[in-house]
Amino acid sequence: MRLKIKIHHPKKLYIVLPCHYNELVQGFIYRHLDDYFAKKLHDYGFEDLNSKRRLKLFTFSRLIPDDKAQIRDGKIYLYGSINLIVSSPVHEFIQSLALNLLKSGTIKLDNENLDLLSVEVEGTPIYKEKIYIKTLSPITVYSTFITMDGKKKTYYYSPFEKEFEELLIKNLLRKLRIWHGFEMKAKDYFAEIKPFKVRSKDQKIIMYKNTVIKGWDGIFEMSLHPELFALAFDAGLGAKNSLGFGCIEVWEEKR
């Protein structure tokens, strides 16, 4: 499930935020969850019993203005009403966020005090064996290595490396174990995620808490087993979803 949230400034035609605002939006989401649920999600998340890794199982888009966006002096100016997509398979998460948003007065993002225009709930897109998807926030895929001198190094893959697809699918299978509680064997599923319209300039570099994260925007061709299909839309593709990565929507070519 996903929420389409629309906000705007009551007095100005635009809002101003730092260019790298993922942490601000993530904080906004946590502040509008019920306290007990926000703490449980933030501190513990959902555990994969195989790897002991914990995932939050939600993702969100970049801020999408109705009008235009401009970058000046290290700030981003978003004109018109602002749209945000937040997605999760966890119904309690969606319900808590929606109800608290509707009960809230002023919505605060950094130094901007905004009004809520609307909150809409949407289901998962209708299943198709082959579908084209567009990123609403960059997809990030990486591995961490230990160098010869004992330091950690993170390598971010591009969609044109085979590891990109392999790790995307591995990540979806982990989400399946966490959310549905069962392992899916290779013979029981099919999965392909290929770049369709992705260019070198679609690589995005995001700063999150003074850490560089690299991800990719673009349009991808996706063919997934129904269970994996639903999780790709609801929980996001790739890693670091709860930091604002891997949110997608259905793309249809405009003819």
HELIX and SHEET records of a PDB file:
HELIX    1   1 ASN A   22  ARG A   31  1                                  10    
HELIX    2   2 ASP A   35  ASP A   43  1                                   9    
HELIX    3   3 HIS A   91  LYS A  103  1                                  13    
HELIX    4   4 LYS A  162  HIS A  180  1                                  19    
HELIX    5   5 ALA A  186  ASP A  188  5                                   3    
HELIX    6   6 SER A  200  ASP A  202  5                                   3    
HELIX    7   7 PRO A  226  ASP A  234  1                                   9    
HELIX    8   8 ASN A  241  LEU A  243  5                                   3    
SHEET    1   A 5 THR A  59  PHE A  60  0                                        
SHEET    2   A 5 ILE A  82  SER A  87 -1                                        
SHEET    3   A 5 ARG A   2  HIS A   8 -1                                        
SHEET    4   A 5 GLU A 112  GLU A 122 -1                                        
SHEET    5   A 5 ILE A 107  LEU A 109 -1                                        
SHEET    1   B 3 TYR A  14  PRO A  18  0                                        
SHEET    2   B 3 LYS A  75  TYR A  79 -1                                        
SHEET    3   B 3 ALA A  69  ARG A  72 -1                                        
SHEET    1   C 2 PHE A  46  GLU A  47  0                                        
SHEET    2   C 2 ARG A  54  LEU A  55 -1                                        
SHEET    1   D 3 THR A  59  PHE A  60  0                                        
SHEET    2   D 3 ILE A  82  SER A  87 -1                                        
SHEET    3   D 3 ILE A  64  PRO A  65 -1                                        
SHEET    1   E 4 ALA A 191  LYS A 197  0                                        
SHEET    2   E 4 ILE A 219  LEU A 224 -1                                        
SHEET    3   E 4 ILE A 131  THR A 135 -1                                        
SHEET    4   E 4 ILE A 248  VAL A 250 -1                                        
SHEET    1   F 2 TYR A 142  ILE A 146  0                                        
SHEET    2   F 2 LYS A 152  TYR A 156 -1                                        
SHEET    1   G 2 GLN A 203  TYR A 208  0                                        
SHEET    2   G 2 THR A 211  TRP A 216 -1                                        
END                                                                             
